[in-house]
Amino acid sequence: MLGQLWQWLKQLFRRLLGRKTPPPSQSEGRNLSFPLNKDGHRGVDTKQLTNIDSENIFMQVLEGVHQGWSRGNVKGFLLTKNINEADLVTWLQEFGRKLLQSPEPDQELLRRMVMLGELRCGEISTASYEIGIQKLIQEPKAEVWEYDGLDQ
């Protein structure tokens, strides 16, 4: 009842101010289905990403995971950006090969990659986890120097 009154007041103000009313909502029979895209699937066409785009998207995902994103947040982010996860995984595998060959990788990057993997939100998290863990295991542990002499 209160919701209907609120909607009526909003429509009244829109008419008084000369603004058009918004399109009808889904409950009023609006068809929200997407047409077929070039792949023959319903939905929005996914973007073809360059390496720079892929790296930017992946780093945004890792930053989000670091800030506490859930599995749904990651999936939603990729969906809203129209990212084809398979293409991003292909890029990540190439990125991972380079990362595994680098002499001094960023430890924070590796930790975030493992965190993404622990969310278990699809192929991207699986690939991220495998690369992160593999490089963390590969890294030599820091040596601890101890003094054997007498303390004075």
N, C-alpha and C positions, 0 to 999 in steps of 0.2 A: 504494500500500500504506500509506504513512504517512498519507495523507489519509483513508483509510478508518478507520484506527486513531483518528485525531483525531476524526472524526465519531462513532465509537462511544463514545469517552470523553465527548464533549459530551452525547450522548444519555443516558449513564449518570448523569452529574451532574444533568441536568435531571430525570430520573426520581427520583433520590434527594432532590432539593430540592422535588419536587412541581410543577415547572413543566411546562407543556405543550410538546410538541415543535413546532418550527416547521412550517408547511405544506410539503408536498413541493416540491422544486425543479423547474425546467423539465425537467431531464433525467429526472425521474421521471414525466413525462407530464402535467404540469399545463398547462392551456390558458391562455395569456396573451393571447389575442386580446381586443380591446375590442369591446363592442357598438356598434351603429350609433348615432351621436349625432343631434341634431336636424337637422343638415345632410345626413344620409345617408352620412356618412363614418365610417370606423372610427377610433377614437381618443377622446381626452378633449375635451369641449367647451371651446372657447377662451373667454376672458373678454371681456366687453364693457368696455372701459376708458373712464374719464373722461379729460378733458384732463390733470388732475393725475396720474392713474395713468400715462398715456402718457408724460408728461414725466419722471416718476420712473423708469420702466423705461428710457427712452432715456438718461437721465443715468447710470444704472447700467451700461448697455452701454458708453457712452463712457468711464466710469471704468475698466471692465474692459479695454477696448482700450488705454487709456493705461498700464495695468499689464502689458500684454503678452498679452492674450487672442489666441487664434488664431481662425480662421474657425469651427472646430468649437466653441470655447468660446461664441462669440456665438450660434450656432445652438442649442447645448445650453441656454443660458440662456433663450432665448425659448421653447424647447420645454418646459422644466421649469416655467416660469411660465405655460404655456398661453396664450401670446400669439399672436394672429392677426397675422401680419406685414403683411398688406394693410391692416388697421385702423391699425396703427402707422405705416405709410407715409403713409396719408391724414392722420393727425395731424401727421406730420413735414412734410408739404408745407404745411400751414397754418402750422405753427411757422416754417418756412423763409420764408414770405411776410412774416411779422412781423419775422423776423430781418433780412431783406434791406432792410426799411424803417427799421430802427433806426439812429440816427446813430452810436452807439458800441458795436458789438457786442464781446463777449468774444473776444479773439484766441485764447485757449486753447481755448475751446469750438469755434471754427472749425477749429483745427488737429486737434482730436480727431475732429471730423466727417469731415475729410479722411482721417485715419488709418483710421476705420471703413470709409470708401469703398474704401480701398486693399486691404482684406481680401477684397473681392469675395465677400461672403457673402449675396447676394440683393438683393431690391428695397430693403431698408432701407439697405444700404451704398451702393447706386447713388444713391438720393435724398439721403443724407447727404453724399456726395462732391460732388454737383452744387451743393447749397446752400452748402457750405463753400467750395468753390473760387470760386463766383460772388461771394460776399461778400468773400473775401480779395482777389480781383482788383479788386473795386469800391473797396476801401479805399485812400485816398490814402497815399502813402509819406510818412514823416516827413521834414520839411525838415531839411537840414543847414546850420547857420549857420557861416560861416567868417569869421574876422577878417582883413581886408585890411591892417590897419595894421602898423606896425613893432613887433617885439618888443623890449622893453627889458630 
